[in-house]
């Protein structure tokens, strides 16, 4: 048995020991694998819960619904008002801590009515290397992360997903739309909607692994380094400039470093990044 197979088996053992599992299901590659593995285990009582909110993109909701249906898993949506969290709106570096604490508390209360005592999320082994203030909130609430506990990295999760024939295997990484707004700039529904529309426009042009980072009326676009030349072509560039100006951006910039998760955290002090 190879290392990846050992990790998969460890994941199954973790889920089986729990007996009942409520998966906080975003529709992304990580939580999709977690749900798929649990769905194939006959002795595990299972439900998928997707918390919908103002920062959750509509296309992610569609993917979550389609995936859960294919798995034959009981799937519920839980509407959550993020704008009711003052710390979320203020958008400080600890925003994710307060948001995760509120959302996962709501999920726990919601699934407890059906007898679920274990809520799990899709955090993986690579997440410990990044700035993840939300992880502190999950630990405080007793939320478990089976993929991380099993030692599965993002690449390994994609490999297992391909082996299982999951359509999420090659899906680009995604994140809460609030991560696109610079820290300290208050979050509004209008800003989140503008970012979502901008990223949807770029996706329709064929770009992948997109981030539209917003700084007031200035925007910093991140795409795969291999696609930077395409974005700089005259026709494509003109289309992007025209559409982004329609959305209210006055300054449209292209980040030559390309796409990278968590780039908004680059300026945070080193001690904070160990939270």
C-alpha positions as CSV (number, residue, x, y, z in Angstrom):
1,X,0.0,0.0,0.0
2,X,1.5,3.3,-1.1
3,X,1.6,6.5,1.0
4,X,-1.4,8.1,-0.7
5,X,-3.5,4.9,-0.2
6,X,-2.5,4.9,3.4
7,X,-3.7,8.5,3.8
8,X,-7.0,7.6,2.1
9,X,-7.4,4.7,4.5
10,X,-6.7,7.0,7.4
11,X,-9.3,9.4,6.2
12,X,-11.9,6.6,6.0
13,X,-11.0,5.5,9.5
14,X,-11.4,9.0,10.9
15,X,-14.9,9.3,9.3
16,X,-15.9,5.8,10.4
17,X,-14.9,6.6,14.0
18,X,-17.2,9.6,14.0
19,X,-20.2,7.6,12.8
20,X,-22.2,10.7,11.9
21,X,-20.8,13.5,9.8
22,X,-22.1,16.9,8.7
23,X,-19.8,18.2,6.0
24,X,-19.5,22.0,5.6
25,X,-19.7,21.8,1.9
26,X,-18.6,24.7,-0.3
27,X,-18.5,22.7,-3.6
28,X,-14.7,23.1,-3.9
29,X,-12.2,20.4,-4.6
30,X,-11.4,19.7,-0.9
31,X,-14.9,19.5,0.6
32,X,-16.0,17.6,-2.5
33,X,-13.5,14.8,-1.9
34,X,-14.4,14.7,1.8
35,X,-18.0,14.3,0.9
36,X,-17.4,11.7,-1.8
37,X,-15.3,9.5,0.5
38,X,-17.9,9.8,3.3
39,X,-20.7,9.0,0.8
40,X,-19.2,5.6,-0.1
41,X,-19.1,4.6,3.6
42,X,-22.3,2.7,4.4
43,X,-21.9,3.0,8.2
44,X,-21.6,6.8,8.2
45,X,-24.7,8.9,8.7
46,X,-24.1,11.9,6.4
47,X,-25.4,15.3,5.5
48,X,-23.9,18.1,3.4
49,X,-24.6,21.7,4.5
50,X,-23.7,24.7,2.3
51,X,-23.7,28.0,4.0
52,X,-24.9,30.6,1.5
53,X,-24.0,34.2,2.1
54,X,-23.2,37.4,0.3
55,X,-19.6,36.4,-0.2
56,X,-20.4,33.0,-1.7
57,X,-20.4,33.1,-5.5
58,X,-23.4,31.8,-7.3
59,X,-21.4,29.4,-9.5
60,X,-20.1,27.7,-6.4
61,X,-23.6,27.2,-5.2
62,X,-24.5,25.5,-8.5
63,X,-21.5,23.2,-8.3
64,X,-22.3,22.2,-4.8
65,X,-25.8,21.3,-5.7
66,X,-24.8,19.3,-8.8
67,X,-22.1,17.4,-6.9
68,X,-24.3,16.5,-3.9
69,X,-26.9,15.2,-6.3
70,X,-24.4,13.0,-8.1
71,X,-23.3,11.6,-4.8
72,X,-26.9,11.0,-3.7
73,X,-26.2,12.9,-0.4
74,X,-28.7,14.7,1.6
75,X,-27.9,18.4,1.0
76,X,-29.2,21.5,2.8
77,X,-28.6,25.2,2.3
78,X,-28.2,27.4,5.3
79,X,-28.6,31.1,4.6
80,X,-26.3,33.3,6.7
81,X,-26.2,37.1,6.9
82,X,-22.5,38.0,7.0
83,X,-23.2,41.7,7.0
84,X,-24.6,41.2,10.6
85,X,-21.0,40.5,11.8
86,X,-19.4,43.9,12.5
87,X,-15.9,42.4,12.3
88,X,-16.7,41.0,8.9
89,X,-17.8,44.4,7.6
90,X,-14.8,46.2,9.1
91,X,-12.6,43.8,7.2
92,X,-9.6,43.6,9.5
93,X,-6.9,40.9,9.2
94,X,-8.9,38.7,11.7
95,X,-12.1,39.0,9.6
96,X,-12.1,35.3,8.8
97,X,-11.9,34.3,12.5
98,X,-15.1,36.1,13.4
99,X,-16.9,35.0,10.2
100,X,-16.0,31.3,10.6
101,X,-17.0,31.4,14.3
102,X,-20.4,32.7,13.5
103,X,-21.1,30.5,10.4
104,X,-19.9,27.2,11.9
105,X,-21.7,27.9,15.2
106,X,-24.9,28.3,13.0
107,X,-24.1,25.0,11.2
108,X,-23.6,23.2,14.4
109,X,-26.9,24.3,15.8
110,X,-28.7,23.5,12.5
111,X,-27.5,19.9,12.2
112,X,-27.9,19.2,15.9
113,X,-31.6,19.1,15.3
114,X,-31.1,16.0,13.1
115,X,-28.8,14.3,15.6
116,X,-25.5,15.2,14.0
117,X,-22.7,15.7,16.6
118,X,-19.7,16.0,14.3
119,X,-19.2,19.0,11.9
120,X,-16.2,18.7,9.6
121,X,-14.6,21.1,7.1
122,X,-12.3,20.7,4.0
123,X,-9.1,22.2,5.4
124,X,-6.1,20.2,4.1
125,X,-2.5,19.7,5.2
126,X,-1.2,22.6,3.1
127,X,-3.5,25.1,4.9
128,X,-1.3,25.1,8.0
129,X,1.4,26.8,5.9
130,X,-0.9,29.8,5.2
131,X,-2.4,32.6,7.2
132,X,-5.7,31.0,8.3
133,X,-7.3,32.9,11.3
134,X,-10.4,30.9,10.7
135,X,-8.6,27.8,11.8
136,X,-8.6,29.2,15.4
137,X,-12.3,29.5,15.3
138,X,-12.8,26.0,14.1
139,X,-10.6,24.6,16.9
140,X,-12.5,26.6,19.5
141,X,-15.8,25.1,18.2
142,X,-14.5,21.6,18.0
143,X,-14.8,21.4,14.2
144,X,-12.6,18.7,12.8
145,X,-10.7,18.7,9.5
146,X,-10.3,15.0,8.4
147,X,-8.3,15.8,5.3
148,X,-5.7,17.7,7.3
149,X,-5.7,15.0,10.0
150,X,-5.0,12.4,7.4
151,X,-2.1,14.5,6.1
152,X,-3.6,15.0,2.6
153,X,-2.2,17.9,0.6
154,X,-4.0,19.8,-2.2
155,X,-2.1,17.9,-4.9
156,X,-3.0,14.5,-3.2
157,X,-6.6,15.6,-2.9
158,X,-6.7,16.3,-6.6
159,X,-5.1,13.0,-7.4
160,X,-7.6,11.0,-5.3
161,X,-10.4,13.1,-6.9
162,X,-9.2,12.1,-10.4
163,X,-9.0,8.5,-9.3
164,X,-12.6,8.7,-8.1
165,X,-13.8,10.4,-11.3
166,X,-14.9,13.5,-9.5
167,X,-15.6,16.6,-11.8
168,X,-14.0,18.8,-9.1
169,X,-10.6,17.2,-9.6
170,X,-9.3,20.0,-11.9
171,X,-11.5,22.7,-10.5
172,X,-9.6,26.0,-9.8
173,X,-9.2,26.9,-6.2
174,X,-11.7,29.4,-5.0
175,X,-12.2,31.4,-1.9
176,X,-14.7,33.7,-0.2
177,X,-15.2,36.9,-2.2
178,X,-14.3,39.0,0.8
179,X,-10.7,37.9,0.4
180,X,-10.6,40.1,-2.7
181,X,-11.1,43.3,-0.8
182,X,-8.0,45.0,0.8
183,X,-7.9,44.8,4.6
184,X,-9.2,47.9,6.3
185,X,-11.6,48.8,3.5
186,X,-15.2,48.1,4.7
187,X,-17.0,45.4,2.9
188,X,-20.3,46.2,1.2
189,X,-22.7,44.1,-0.9
190,X,-21.9,46.3,-3.9
191,X,-18.1,45.7,-3.7
192,X,-18.6,41.9,-3.5
193,X,-21.0,41.9,-6.4
194,X,-18.6,44.0,-8.5
195,X,-15.7,41.6,-7.8
196,X,-17.9,38.5,-8.7
197,X,-19.0,40.1,-11.9
198,X,-15.5,41.0,-12.8
199,X,-14.2,37.5,-12.2
200,X,-17.1,35.9,-14.1
201,X,-16.3,38.1,-17.1
202,X,-12.6,37.0,-17.1
203,X,-13.7,33.3,-16.8
204,X,-15.9,33.7,-19.8
205,X,-12.9,35.0,-21.7
206,X,-11.2,31.7,-20.9
207,X,-9.0,32.7,-18.0
208,X,-8.5,30.2,-15.1
209,X,-7.3,30.6,-11.4
210,X,-8.5,34.2,-11.4
211,X,-8.4,36.7,-8.6
212,X,-9.7,40.3,-8.9
213,X,-8.1,42.1,-6.0
214,X,-10.0,45.3,-5.2
215,X,-8.5,48.5,-3.7
216,X,-11.3,51.1,-3.9
217,X,-11.5,52.1,-7.6
218,X,-8.2,50.3,-8.4
219,X,-8.1,46.6,-9.3
220,X,-5.2,44.2,-9.4
221,X,-5.9,41.2,-11.6
222,X,-4.1,37.8,-11.0
223,X,-4.2,35.0,-13.6
224,X,-2.0,32.0,-14.3
225,X,1.5,33.2,-15.4
226,X,1.1,31.3,-18.6
227,X,-2.0,33.5,-19.4
228,X,-0.5,36.9,-18.8
229,X,0.5,37.3,-22.4
230,X,-3.0,36.5,-23.5
231,X,-4.4,39.1,-21.2
232,X,-2.0,41.7,-22.6
233,X,-3.1,41.2,-26.2
234,X,-4.8,44.3,-27.5
235,X,-8.3,43.0,-28.2
236,X,-8.5,41.1,-24.9
237,X,-7.0,44.0,-22.9
238,X,-9.5,46.5,-24.5
239,X,-12.5,44.2,-23.6
240,X,-11.3,43.9,-20.0
241,X,-10.7,47.6,-19.6
242,X,-14.1,48.5,-21.1
243,X,-16.0,46.0,-18.9
244,X,-14.1,46.9,-15.7
245,X,-14.8,50.6,-16.2
246,X,-18.5,49.7,-16.6
247,X,-18.2,48.1,-13.2
248,X,-16.8,51.2,-11.7
249,X,-13.0,50.6,-11.6
250,X,-11.0,53.5,-12.7
251,X,-7.6,51.8,-12.7
252,X,-7.1,48.3,-14.0
253,X,-3.8,46.7,-13.3
254,X,-2.3,43.2,-14.1
255,X,-0.1,41.5,-11.5
256,X,3.0,40.2,-13.2
257,X,3.6,37.7,-10.4
258,X,0.4,35.9,-11.5
259,X,-2.2,34.0,-9.4
260,X,-1.3,33.1,-5.9
261,X,-3.7,32.3,-3.0
262,X,-3.6,34.6,-0.1
263,X,-1.7,37.4,-1.8
264,X,-3.7,40.0,0.2
265,X,-1.9,38.6,3.3
266,X,1.6,39.5,2.0
267,X,1.9,42.7,4.1
268,X,0.8,41.2,7.4
269,X,3.4,41.1,10.2
270,X,5.2,37.7,10.6
271,X,3.8,36.9,14.1
272,X,0.2,37.2,12.9
273,X,0.8,34.7,10.1
274,X,1.3,32.0,12.7
275,X,-2.2,32.3,14.0
